């Protein structure tokens, strides 16, 4: 594997897809690298095939799968959105503004693609049928939008990762492409990825403060839970911890990855209890690749361990 990063499940077709950029983007790779989309069996995690990007493409970072089983991915190093069609192994891409650095991406209920633009502080819109592309700036300039998700009501949520911003944003997707973004201060230090539970509560990883947070859209209340502090010189400055991946299982347990302490675990919101397991590889670096499947199995990538791992939820007690 080439430093695996984001991942997506294609449950109808029985596949797990992994973006392998071959570098650690900050937010871009040091040089343009042709990466890999890895295909694995959803049934047991067994490797199926590697699909190498053609010339003119670069380092796929996050992936999402549409209803046809086509794989869409971001390429921050070349400011582009890509599509791979497994059925005939064809590739397509669309270029964005220079410096946009697209990151995470999600489909809305109408099949339109929305994505964060880390570099230009914008939310992108792409209609796969008409190839219409629109880039919407966030109300806070240079906010570094990072993770993105859709809640049960179809509202899209994203994190703003810039130092000192500490916000998440939301908007109802529109067919007219113009969107009205509302920002919410959450007090988490540089939130990374974002997820929703079945009740519509929004969960986000707190990056470098050892926390994951919950935002209730109905009340506007926010709660931050400490899951691992590492070594802290202040309540908001900690080393040895970096909470990034986040996903919620059917029981409402909120799973997270901690790339610097090599831990994967979950929070029980009702009690605040944290249950986690340290990975055996000393520098596995579980990071932005984390997802829970329909059987509550936990999938995550180990960036420096060069692994895709699948656990039954019961493995962490």
Secondary structure as the mmCIF struct_conf table of DSSP 4:
data_model
#
loop_
_struct_conf.conf_type_id
_struct_conf.id
_struct_conf.beg_label_comp_id
_struct_conf.beg_label_asym_id
_struct_conf.beg_label_seq_id
_struct_conf.end_label_comp_id
_struct_conf.end_label_asym_id
_struct_conf.end_label_seq_id
BEND BEND1 UNK A 3 UNK A 3
STRN STRN1 UNK A 4 UNK A 10
TURN_TY1_P TURN_TY1_P1 UNK A 11 UNK A 14
STRN STRN2 UNK A 15 UNK A 20
BEND BEND2 UNK A 22 UNK A 23
BEND BEND3 UNK A 26 UNK A 28
BEND BEND4 UNK A 30 UNK A 31
STRN STRN3 UNK A 36 UNK A 41
TURN_TY1_P TURN_TY1_P2 UNK A 42 UNK A 44
STRN STRN4 UNK A 47 UNK A 52
TURN_TY1_P TURN_TY1_P3 UNK A 55 UNK A 56
STRN STRN5 UNK A 63 UNK A 65
TURN_TY1_P TURN_TY1_P4 UNK A 67 UNK A 68
BEND BEND5 UNK A 69 UNK A 69
STRN STRN6 UNK A 71 UNK A 75
TURN_TY1_P TURN_TY1_P5 UNK A 76 UNK A 79
STRN STRN7 UNK A 80 UNK A 85
TURN_TY1_P TURN_TY1_P6 UNK A 86 UNK A 89
STRN STRN8 UNK A 90 UNK A 95
BEND BEND6 UNK A 97 UNK A 97
TURN_TY1_P TURN_TY1_P7 UNK A 98 UNK A 99
STRN STRN9 UNK A 102 UNK A 107
TURN_TY1_P TURN_TY1_P8 UNK A 109 UNK A 110
BEND BEND7 UNK A 111 UNK A 111
STRN STRN10 UNK A 113 UNK A 117
TURN_TY1_P TURN_TY1_P9 UNK A 118 UNK A 121
STRN STRN11 UNK A 122 UNK A 126
TURN_TY1_P TURN_TY1_P10 UNK A 128 UNK A 130
STRN STRN12 UNK A 133 UNK A 137
BEND BEND8 UNK A 139 UNK A 140
TURN_TY1_P TURN_TY1_P11 UNK A 141 UNK A 142
STRN STRN13 UNK A 145 UNK A 150
TURN_TY1_P TURN_TY1_P12 UNK A 152 UNK A 153
BEND BEND9 UNK A 154 UNK A 154
STRN STRN14 UNK A 155 UNK A 160
BEND BEND10 UNK A 162 UNK A 162
TURN_TY1_P TURN_TY1_P13 UNK A 163 UNK A 165
STRN STRN15 UNK A 167 UNK A 172
BEND BEND11 UNK A 175 UNK A 177
STRN STRN16 UNK A 182 UNK A 185
TURN_TY1_P TURN_TY1_P14 UNK A 189 UNK A 190
STRN STRN17 UNK A 194 UNK A 196
TURN_TY1_P TURN_TY1_P15 UNK A 198 UNK A 199
STRN STRN18 UNK A 202 UNK A 205
STRN STRN19 UNK A 207 UNK A 207
TURN_TY1_P TURN_TY1_P16 UNK A 208 UNK A 209
BEND BEND12 UNK A 210 UNK A 210
STRN STRN20 UNK A 211 UNK A 215
TURN_TY1_P TURN_TY1_P17 UNK A 217 UNK A 219
STRN STRN21 UNK A 222 UNK A 226
BEND BEND13 UNK A 227 UNK A 227
STRN STRN22 UNK A 231 UNK A 234
TURN_TY1_P TURN_TY1_P18 UNK A 235 UNK A 236
STRN STRN23 UNK A 237 UNK A 239
BEND BEND14 UNK A 240 UNK A 240
STRN STRN24 UNK A 243 UNK A 248
TURN_TY1_P TURN_TY1_P19 UNK A 250 UNK A 251
STRN STRN25 UNK A 254 UNK A 258
TURN_TY1_P TURN_TY1_P20 UNK A 259 UNK A 262
STRN STRN26 UNK A 263 UNK A 268
TURN_TY1_P TURN_TY1_P21 UNK A 269 UNK A 272
STRN STRN27 UNK A 273 UNK A 278
BEND BEND15 UNK A 280 UNK A 281
TURN_TY1_P TURN_TY1_P22 UNK A 282 UNK A 283
STRN STRN28 UNK A 286 UNK A 292
TURN_TY1_P TURN_TY1_P23 UNK A 294 UNK A 295
STRN STRN29 UNK A 298 UNK A 302
TURN_TY1_P TURN_TY1_P24 UNK A 303 UNK A 306
STRN STRN30 UNK A 307 UNK A 311
HELX_RH_3T_P HELX_RH_3T_P1 UNK A 313 UNK A 315
#
